[in-house]
Amino acid sequence: MKSRLLAALIIALLLAPATASATWFAETETGLAVTGYNDVAIPGDDGTRFSLSEDLEADPAWYVRLRLGKTIAQRHTILLLAAPLTIYSEGSFDEDVTYDDTTFKRGETVRARYRFDSYRLTYRYDFLLDPVELGAGLTGKIRDAAISLDGAEYAEFTNTGFVPLVNFRLYWNFASVAGLLLEGDALAGPQGRAEDVLAAVTVDAAPQVRLRAGYRILEGGADNDTVYTFALVHYAAFGLAVRF
């Protein structure tokens, strides 16, 4: 049912009439991602709990995001987002670690890969338009994640699933060519949470081109018998948006 709903919304985005009141836009964002914390235990109930950023040393990672959107009648916006992320860590554990039924011995060199790819479809309605734009809506996220440890042994745990989120956007056009942007997707529940929020300054470089620079935070995870994983990632974010 969820996959059918996503497919229907994608078709609606692509087939919505190209009238004068409809605007397409494309965005790209890149920058540096730095791990704050990244705590893991697989299985969640009896696996060894360890940190990919404290027990091991996490490398900063360059990232790229791509987003395609369409705004209809000024207030209705549909968005498609691809946001892949891979971060590598390396080092050794101070104690034996059991991960996904595989034991990694104390002191042996271990290289870890943390992959958290996100694909989202969003519908947002703008309640306010000028000079402050304020909107909210719903996001359906497909999470495609994997954590692997590679040492004397190798183990990888993958997790793919659907996550509903609340979308929000606040934009203040405080000058003729500049503004402040706060937008994101977030939701919290009994067994987990997810937040992906951007705060940025924007500058209109041309009538249809907007640049931005700011800070993005990605945080969240899950705690259940199968998996325990909570991560915080800080982003130095630079973006470009083009309307056509």
Backbone hydrogen bonds, N-H to C=O, Kabsch-Sander energy under -0.5 kcal/mol:
donor,donor_aa,acceptor,acceptor_aa,energy
5,L,1,M,-2.1
6,L,2,K,-2.3
7,A,3,S,-2.3
8,A,4,R,-2.3
9,L,5,L,-2.2
10,I,6,L,-2.2
11,I,7,A,-2.3
12,A,8,A,-2.1
13,L,9,L,-2.1
14,L,10,I,-2.3
15,L,11,I,-2.3
16,A,12,A,-1.1
19,T,17,P,-1.8
22,A,19,T,-1.6
23,T,71,T,-2.8
25,F,69,G,-2.3
26,A,242,V,-2.4
27,E,67,R,-3.0
28,T,240,L,-2.3
29,E,65,R,-2.1
30,T,238,F,-2.7
31,G,63,Y,-1.1
32,L,236,A,-1.3
33,A,61,A,-3.3
34,V,234,H,-3.2
36,G,232,L,-3.6
37,Y,232,L,-0.7
39,D,230,F,-2.6
40,V,50,F,-3.0
41,A,228,Y,-2.3
44,G,225,D,-0.6
45,D,225,D,-1.6
47,G,43,P,-2.0
48,T,98,T,-2.0
50,F,40,V,-2.6
50,F,48,T,-0.5
52,L,38,N,-3.1
55,D,51,S,-0.6
56,L,51,S,-1.1
57,E,90,E,-2.5
58,A,56,L,-0.6
59,D,88,Y,-3.1
61,A,33,A,-2.4
63,Y,31,G,-1.7
65,R,29,E,-2.8
66,L,82,A,-2.3
67,R,27,E,-2.5
68,L,80,L,-2.6
69,G,25,F,-2.9
70,K,78,I,-2.1
71,T,23,T,-3.0
72,I,76,H,-3.6
73,A,21,S,-1.6
74,Q,21,S,-0.8
75,R,72,I,-0.7
75,R,73,A,-1.2
76,H,72,I,-2.1
77,T,75,R,-0.6
77,T,124,R,-2.6
78,I,70,K,-2.3
79,L,122,T,-2.4
80,L,68,L,-2.9
81,L,120,R,-2.4
82,A,66,L,-2.8
83,A,118,S,-3.2
87,I,114,Y,-2.7
89,S,112,A,-2.3
90,E,57,E,-1.8
91,G,110,V,-1.9
92,S,55,D,-0.5
97,V,104,F,-2.6
99,Y,97,V,-0.7
99,Y,102,T,-3.3
100,D,42,I,-3.0
102,T,99,Y,-1.3
104,F,97,V,-3.1
105,K,103,T,-0.5
107,G,93,F,-2.2
108,E,105,K,-1.5
110,V,91,G,-3.5
111,R,150,D,-2.4
112,A,89,S,-3.1
113,R,148,S,-2.1
114,Y,87,I,-3.1
115,R,113,R,-0.6
115,R,146,A,-3.1
116,F,85,L,-2.8
117,D,144,D,-2.3
118,S,83,A,-1.5
119,Y,142,I,-1.9
120,R,81,L,-2.2
121,L,140,G,-2.1
122,T,79,L,-2.3
123,Y,138,L,-2.4
124,R,77,T,-2.7
125,Y,136,A,-2.6
126,D,75,R,-2.2
127,F,125,Y,-0.6
127,F,134,L,-2.4
128,L,134,L,-1.7
133,E,131,P,-0.5
133,E,171,Y,-3.3
134,L,128,L,-1.3
134,L,132,V,-0.5
135,G,169,R,-2.5
136,A,125,Y,-2.1
137,G,167,N,-2.3
138,L,123,Y,-1.9
139,T,165,L,-2.6
140,G,121,L,-2.8
141,K,139,T,-0.6
141,K,163,V,-2.7
142,I,119,Y,-3.2
143,R,141,K,-0.6
143,R,161,G,-3.2
144,D,117,D,-2.9
144,D,142,I,-0.6
145,A,143,R,-0.6
145,A,159,N,-3.0
146,A,115,R,-2.4
147,I,157,F,-2.3
148,S,113,R,-2.2
149,L,155,A,-2.7
150,D,111,R,-2.2
151,G,153,E,-3.5
155,A,149,L,-2.2
157,F,147,I,-2.5
159,N,145,A,-2.9
161,G,143,R,-2.0
163,V,141,K,-2.9
165,L,139,T,-2.7
166,V,186,A,-2.2
167,N,137,G,-2.1
167,N,165,L,-0.5
168,F,184,G,-2.2
169,R,135,G,-2.2
170,L,182,L,-3.0
171,Y,133,E,-2.7
172,W,180,L,-2.6
173,N,131,P,-2.1
173,N,171,Y,-0.6
174,F,172,W,-1.6
175,A,178,A,-1.8
179,G,202,T,-1.8
180,L,172,W,-2.1
181,L,200,A,-3.0
182,L,170,L,-2.7
183,E,198,L,-2.1
184,G,168,F,-2.2
185,D,196,D,-2.0
186,A,166,V,-2.1
187,L,194,A,-2.2
189,G,192,G,-3.3
192,G,189,G,-0.5
193,R,221,G,-1.9
194,A,187,L,-2.3
195,E,219,E,-2.9
196,D,185,D,-2.6
197,V,217,I,-2.3
198,L,183,E,-3.2
199,A,215,Y,-2.6
200,A,181,L,-2.5
201,V,213,A,-2.6
202,T,179,G,-2.8
203,V,211,L,-2.6
204,D,177,V,-3.0
205,A,203,V,-0.9
205,A,209,V,-1.2
206,A,209,V,-1.6
209,V,206,A,-1.4
210,R,241,A,-2.7
211,L,203,V,-3.2
212,R,239,G,-2.0
213,A,201,V,-2.0
214,G,237,A,-2.6
215,Y,199,A,-2.6
216,R,235,Y,-1.8
217,I,197,V,-2.6
218,L,233,V,-2.4
219,E,195,E,-2.7
220,G,231,A,-1.8
221,G,193,R,-2.2
222,A,229,T,-1.7
223,D,191,Q,-2.4
224,N,227,V,-2.3
228,Y,41,A,-2.1
229,T,222,A,-2.3
230,F,39,D,-2.0
231,A,220,G,-2.6
232,L,37,Y,-3.0
233,V,218,L,-3.0
234,H,34,V,-3.2
235,Y,216,R,-2.6
236,A,32,L,-2.5
237,A,214,G,-2.3
237,A,235,Y,-0.8
238,F,30,T,-2.7
239,G,212,R,-2.4
240,L,28,T,-2.4
241,A,210,R,-2.7
242,V,26,A,-2.7
243,R,208,Q,-2.4
244,F,24,W,-2.5
